[in-house]
Amino acid sequence: MSFSENLRDILDFRGMQTKELAAKTEISKNTIDNYLSGQKSLPNIENGVKIAQALGVTVEYLVTGNEPTAVQNQPLIHEQPRKSLTIDKKLSAFLDDLKRLKKSDFDSIRAIVKSLAK
C-alpha cells in the first residue's frame, strides 16, 4: 500500500480528521490533504516523523504498511507519553493475525468492522 493509503487507514482507525492531524503536527491541512490524495507522495522526514508520532505509529509503517523489521514484537500502535494508549494482548494478537491475511480477506474484515462500528 502507498503512503497515502496507509495514512488514510490509520486516520480511519483512529477516527481522526485531517484538521485534527494538522493541529497536532502543525502541518497545514492542505499539505495533509495532498499526502492523502497522492498529489504529494511522501512528506519530508520532519513531517513524516511528526505525523507518525501524532498517530502513534512508526514512520516505516506509514511508508511501507509494515512494522520495522529490526524491532521484534513491536505493536502497530505503541504507547505515547502524551497520550495513554495501550492495547491489550488479545487485540495485539488480533492485529498480528490481520497482518497475515491476504489483502482481499483483510479488506472484507475491515468492511465488516466498519459496518458494525456504525
C-alpha positions in Angstrom: 0.0 0.0 0.0 1.1 3.6 -0.6 1.8 6.2 2.0 -1.5 7.9 1.2 -3.4 4.6 1.7 -1.5 3.9 5.0 -2.1 7.4 6.2 -5.9 7.2 5.4 -6.1 3.7 7.1 -4.5 4.9 10.3 -6.6 8.1 10.4 -9.7 6.0 9.9 -8.6 3.6 12.6 -8.0 6.5 15.0 -11.3 8.2 14.0 -9.2 11.3 13.4 -9.9 14.0 10.8 -7.2 15.7 8.8 -7.8 19.0 10.6 -7.1 17.2 13.9 -3.9 15.8 12.5 -2.9 19.2 11.1 -3.4 20.8 14.6 -1.4 18.0 16.3 1.5 18.2 13.8 1.5 21.9 12.9 1.4 20.8 9.2 -1.1 22.6 7.1 -4.4 20.8 6.4 -3.8 21.4 2.7 -0.4 19.6 2.9 -2.0 16.7 4.7 -4.8 16.6 2.1 -2.1 16.5 -0.6 -0.5 13.5 1.1 -3.9 11.8 1.3 -4.7 12.4 -2.4 -1.3 11.2 -3.6 -0.5 14.6 -5.2 2.5 14.8 -2.9 3.5 11.2 -2.4 5.8 11.4 0.6 6.4 14.0 3.2 9.8 15.3 4.1 11.5 13.5 7.0 10.5 16.1 9.6 6.8 15.9 8.6 6.9 12.2 8.4 8.1 11.9 11.9 5.5 14.5 13.2 2.7 12.5 11.5 3.9 9.2 12.8 4.3 10.5 16.4 0.8 12.1 16.3 -0.7 8.8 15.1 1.3 6.6 17.4 2.9 4.5 14.6 6.3 4.3 13.1 7.5 6.2 10.0 8.2 2.8 8.4 4.6 1.7 8.9 3.3 4.9 7.2 5.7 4.4 4.3 5.5 0.7 3.8 2.5 -0.6 5.7 4.9 -2.9 7.6 6.3 -2.7 11.0 10.0 -2.2 11.4 11.9 -5.4 10.7 14.7 -4.5 13.1 12.4 -4.4 16.1 10.8 -7.6 17.1 7.3 -7.8 18.6 6.7 -4.1 18.4 2.9 -3.5 18.1 1.4 -1.4 15.3 0.2 1.1 17.9 2.6 2.0 20.7 2.2 3.9 23.9 3.0 7.6 23.7 3.9 9.7 26.8 1.4 12.4 25.9 -1.5 10.1 25.4 -2.0 7.0 27.3 -2.8 4.4 24.7 -2.5 0.7 25.4 -3.5 -2.4 23.6 -4.3 -5.5 25.5 -2.8 -8.8 24.5 -5.9 -10.1 22.7 -6.1 -7.0 20.5 -2.3 -7.2 19.8 -2.7 -10.9 18.8 -5.7 -10.0 16.6 -3.6 -7.3 14.8 -0.9 -9.8 14.2 -3.4 -12.2 12.7 -4.8 -9.4 10.4 -1.3 -8.8 9.1 -1.0 -12.3 7.8 -4.3 -12.1 5.8 -4.5 -11.8 2.0 -5.4 -8.2 1.1 -8.9 -9.3 -0.1 -9.6 -11.0 3.2 -8.3 -8.1 5.1 -10.5 -5.7 3.1 -13.5 -7.9 3.8 -12.9 -8.0 7.5 -12.3 -4.2 7.6 -15.6 -3.6 5.8 -17.4 -5.8 8.4 -15.8 -4.0 11.3 -16.7 -0.6 9.8 -20.3 -1.6 9.4 -20.5 -2.9 12.9 -19.0 0.2 14.3 -21.7 2.4 12.8 
